[in-house]
Amino acid sequence: MTTHLSRRTLLGLAGAGAGAYLLSACGDDTSQDPNAAQTINWWHIQNTEPMLPVWAAMAQEYKSAHSNVTVEVQPLENEAFKAKLTTATQAGSPPDLFQSWGGGVLRQQVEAGLVKDITDQVQPWVGSLLPAAIQPYTIDDRIYGVPFDLGMVGFWYNKDLFARAGVSAVPTTWAGVLDAVRKLKAAGTVPVALAGKDKWPAHYYWAYLAMRIGGLPALQQAAKDKNFDTPDFVAAGERLKELIDLQPFQRGFLGAEYGSADGQAATMGNGGAAMELMGQWAPAVQASSSTSKKGLGDKLGFFPFPAVDGGKGSASDAFGGGNGFAVGKDAPAATTDFLKFLLTVDNQRRSAKTGAVLPTVKDASDAISDPNNKIVAENLANASGFQLYLDQAYPPAVGQQVNDSVAELIAGTKTAAQIVKDITQVAKSQ
């Protein structure tokens, strides 16, 4: 995706040969002279408005205050970032500071010796962050990254298009979502925008349906048993197929990217579809991708993924994650100090005011001004449980197969029963 990606996506990065660099190559900040000339190579994926200039300004401010430090910033589109990072990590040369969503991907990086244990360096200030936010970056009680954003996935919808189609209230059940889709189609409106080419946006549907049908324990058990070939996961695919059969997506969705000029976010931001299932960054990317650069404004609304009739999961369980940064194994001493600078209360407030970031620093929450972001924050605060994106929570190969398999289900080339067998086969090979 182009910018505040959550998440969402799979890096696949420990990669072939990375094990050769196991912890022996790890550096230690304390062994480096803090006054020596240092260059921090920083890769991030906030490569569009509104966060692109914010990160650039912060990097410049840090450089101005530290004459011996140079920060080389490389903003990258999400898919380009994944490809570039995979190449770098396979060569044993990760950047000094880079985008991370934690979870299973970060664990593999840790096991391959590609990232630094920064527990001691961040200990004096990490307590200022929301505890839930730091969990995906904590591996075996040690911290390997720091999040700057935390949010959840839900339905973003165009209030005007809902009203024109006679959808008077947001759906509270999956059956209600399907009914809204039917009404929208009858009104001549594209019900759902989807980036079929990027794959990860589609996995949100299957993951949420699995959560609502089987409950969080089903997802946890699948990870433990390496088995997704169960009735709950099959049912998740079957319920998703109910939506697919209604042909709700925009023309050309199978070739659409998330953040391109004609992609999912632009389709929403330009009023070309009534809703999308996306994370907290959606309004900002819709705006930056729209022709007006303003998006839908007050026409945009949000509602959480609804309950599934007969499901064992709670409708208040949230699915999502956040954005953060990991520190590469050879990063200079100033890297963790620069990370601390990015996470000061003032800088977190600056990020939050863009509407693209839900801050992880507790005292910065007062800077959330966007009404929809406030709703997301309230839903998170009241969540009964939380599940990290599946393509981050599970090992990279499993997460990639989830994305690939759900894409096959949506394209009609595999059935709900077939995709769980494929995912299980990959899980058991790990």
N, C-alpha and C positions, 0 to 999 in steps of 0.2 A: 504494500500500500504506500501511498506517497508519504504520509506524514505520521501522525501521532500513533503509530501502530502499536499499538498495543501489542502487541501481541501475537500477539496473535500469531505470528507466523513462525515458520520453522526455519531455523538456521541450518541445521544439519551439519554442524560444524566441527565436531571433534574429528570426524573424517579419517580416511585411510592414512595410516602412518603417523597420526598424531600421538599415539601412545609412545612413540620413540622419544618424545619430549617430556615424559613423565617427570613429575615434580623436581627433578634434578636441576632444571633450568630456571626454576622460580627465583625471582629476586626478592630482596628485602629492603623496604624503604629506609630502614634505620641504618643500612650500610652505605648509603649514598650521601654525598656532601650536599646539603640543601642550598648552598650558595653557588654551586657549580652551574654552568650554563646547561639548561635542560630544554628539551623539545617534547611537547605532549602531542601525539598524533591522535586526534579525536574524530571518530566516525559516529555520526548520528543520522537519523532518518526523518528528522523534521525539516524536510527539504523544500517546503512551501510556506507561504504565509499561513498563520501568523507567527509561528515559532521560529522560523528560519532567521529573521532579523534579531529576535530576542536572544537566541543562542550566540549569534555573531557578536552582539553588543557585550554580552557577559564575558565572552572569550577576550575581547579587546580590553575590557575593564580589568580583568585579571592580569593580562600582560602588562598593562600600564602600571599596575601596582607591584609587579614583580619583574624587575628589569632583566633578570637572568633567565626568565621563562618565556618560551615561545609556544603558542598554541596553534597548531596547524589543523584547521577544521575541514573535514570532508563531509558535507551533507550528501546523502545518497538516497535515491528512491529505494523503497523497501526490498523489492526483488533484486535490484542491483546490489544492494547491501548484502543480502544473503549470499549471492554468488561470490562477491568480492571477499567476504569474511571467510567463506568456505575455503577459497584458494589460500588466503593468508594463514588460516589455522592449520591446514594440511601441510603447509610449509613450515609450521612451527613459529610463525611470526605474526601473532595477533597484534592489532593496534593497541595503543596504550590505554585508551578509554573508548568503549564502544557500547552501542545499544544492546540491551539484554532484557528478556522477559522472565528470566529465572527458570525454575522448574527443572524438568528432565534434561533440557538442552544445556543449562548451566552446569548441572551435575556431570555431564559428559565432558564438558570443558575442564572442570575441576579434576576429574579423574585422568585427563590427558595432560595435566600440568600446564594448561594454557592461560590460566587466570591466577591472580594473586589472592591469597587470604588476607583480607583487609580488616579483619575483626579488631585488632588492637588499634589500628589507626583511626577507625571511625567510632570506637567506643565512647570517647568523650561527648559526642554529639548525636549518635544514632538514636538515642532515647527521645529525641524531639520528633521522631517519625511515628506514624501510626503503626502499631505492632503488626497488624495484618499485612501491611504493605511490604514489610521486610521479610516476611516468611518465605516467599518464593526465591529469595536470594540467600537464604540460610541453608547450607548443606552440612549435615552432621554437626549441627550447633556452631558452625563457623560461617562468617559472612564473606561473600565473594562479589557482592554488588550492592548498589543502593538505588532504590526506586525514587523517581521524581513525580510519579503520576500513578493514580490508582482509580480504577473505575469498573464499569460493568457493561455488558452487552444487553441491549433491549431494542424494542421497535421504535424507530423514529418515523413520524408520519406527518403528512401534509394535511393540516386541519381543513383547508378549503376543499381539497379533493374528497376527503371523507364526507364533509357536509353535502357536497353536490351529489354524492352517490347515496345519500340517505343513511350513512353510518353515523348514528347519533351518539354512540358511546364507544369508547375503546374496548376491544375484546378482553374478556377475563378468562376465556377458555380457548383451547385450540379449535374447537368447533366454531367458536365465535370468530376466530381469525379466518377460517375457511369461508364463513358466511360473508364476512366483510370483503373478501376477495371476489366472491360471486357478485356482490352488489357493485363493486368498483368496475368489474369487467362489463357488467350490464350498462353502466354509465359511460362506457367508452374510455375508461381510464386504465392505464397500466397499473396493476396493483402493487407489484414488487420490483424493485431494482436489485439486480444481482450481478456481481463480477464473477462470472463463471470461469474465466480464464485463470484467475488468481487462486481459485479453489478454497483458500482458507475462509472466505466469508460464508460459503455454503456449509462448512462444518459446524458453524454456530447453530444451525437449525437442528442437525442430528444430535449434537451434544446436549442442547437444551431439552429436546424431546426425551432423550435418554435419562436426563436428570429428573424430568417431571414424571416419567413413567416408572423408572426403577428407583429413583431416589439417589442421593449422593453415595450411599453405601454400595450401590451397584457399580458405580464408576470406580470406587476404591477397590472393590473386590476384583474387578476385571484387571486392574493393574497388578494386583497381588497374584492372581491365578494365571495371568497372561491369556485370558479367555474372554472373548467378546461374543462368542457364539451362544448366546443365551436368549430366552424369550423377550426380555426387556429391550435388548439392543436390536433385535429383529423388529420388535414392535415400533421402536423409534424410527426405523427406516420405512416401515409401512405407513406410519402416520405422516412422515415427510412426503411419501409418495402421493398421499391424498392432496397435498398442496401442489406437487409437480403436475399431477393429472389435470389440474385446473388451468394449466399454462398461464401462470400469473406474471411471468417475467417479461422484461422489455425485449424488443426485437434485437437479435444478435447477442443475447446475454452470454452464450457459451464462449464467445470470443472477447468479452468485455473485461477490462481491468478495473481495479478499484478506483484509482486516482487519475486516470487519463482523461483527456478532454471529452470523450464520449463514454466514460466509464460509469460505474455505479454511483459514486458520490456526485458526479456532474448531473446524472439523470435525476437524482433527487433534488439537488440544488437548483436545477433549472425547471423544476415542476413537472418533469416527465414521468414520474411514478409517484404512487401514493405513500409507499413506505419502504423501509429497509431495516434489516436486523443488523445492528452495528454497535460498536463501542462508544464510549463517552466523547471520543474525538470527532464523531460524525458531523456535528454542526459546523465545526471549523473547516473540515475538509470539503463539505458540501459548498460552503461559501467560497473557499479559494479555488474550487474546481468549476464554479458556476460562471456563466458569461458576465453576470453583473458583479461578480466578486463579493456579493452580499448574501447569497443563498436565500433561504425562505424567510428569514427574520422571525417575526412573531407568528407566522403561519405554521411554524414547526412545533410539533409536540412529541412527547415521549411516553411510552407505557412499557412496563416490564413484561417479559415473556410469560404468557398466561399458563394456567393449570391445564392438565390433560385429564379428562374425565376418567375416573377409575385408577389414576396413577398413584403410586406410592410416594412420590416426591412432593415436597412443599413448594407452593407457588412463590414463597418468599426466599427460596434459595437463589443466590445470584451466581452468574457465570461471567467470568471476565479476567481481569488482570491489570497490569500496569506497565508502564515503561520505566526502565532504569538503565544504569550503566555498570558494566563490569570493567575491571582493571586488568589489562594484559600482563603477562608474566614478566616482561622486561620493562614495564613502565617506569619512568623516572620518579624520584621521590616526591616531586611537586604534584603528581597526578591525584593523589587522595586529597591533598589540600585544595586543589582546583575543584574536585568533586564536592568537598565541603562548602566551597564558595557557591556552587550552583544550587546547593540545598539550604542556603540561609533563608531565614524567614522572609526577608525583603525580596530576594530573587524568586522564591516560590510564589510570593504574592504577584510579582510581575508576570510570571508564567500563568498563574491562575486568571489574571485579568484579561488574558487573550481569549479566554473561553475554550482553549484547546487542552488545558491541563487541569485535572483535579488534584490539588497538592497533597503530598504525603506528610509534609511538616504540619503538625497539629495546629500551630498558631497562625498558619497562613490560610485556614479555611474561610476566614472572614472576607477574603478577596474573591470568593466565588460569587459572581454577580448574575451570570446567565440563569434565567429561570429554569431552563431544562437541565442545566448542570446541577442546580440545587435539587431538582427532583431525583436525579441520578444519585447524588450524595445522600439524600434521605433514604432512598431504597437500599443503598449500601449499608447505611447506619442501622437499618431495621432488618437486614438480611439474617435469616435463620441459619444459613450455611453458605459456603463459598467454594466454587470450583474454578481452578485455573484453566485457561484455554487448553483443550486436549492436545493440540499440537505443540504445546509447551510443557504440560504436566507429564506427559509420557515421554519415553526415550525418543530421540529424533526420528528414527526409522518408523516407529509406531505412529508418531504424530503425522509424518508424511503420508503413511498409508491411510490414515483416517481421512486426511484431506483428499487424497487420490480416490479413495473408495466412495466417499460422499459425492464427489464430482461425477463418478461413473453412474451412481444412482440417479443423479439429476439429469444426466445425459441420456438415461434410459438404456445403458449398455450392461448394467448389472442390477440384480434384484436386492431387496433388503436382506434376504437370507444369504445371498452370495457375498455381500460386502463384509459381513461379520466374520465369515470364514477366512477371507483374505487378510483382514486385520489381525485375526487370531494367529494365522500362520506366521506373519511377520513378528508379532509379539513373542511367540514361542521360540523364534530364532535368535532373540536377543539374549 
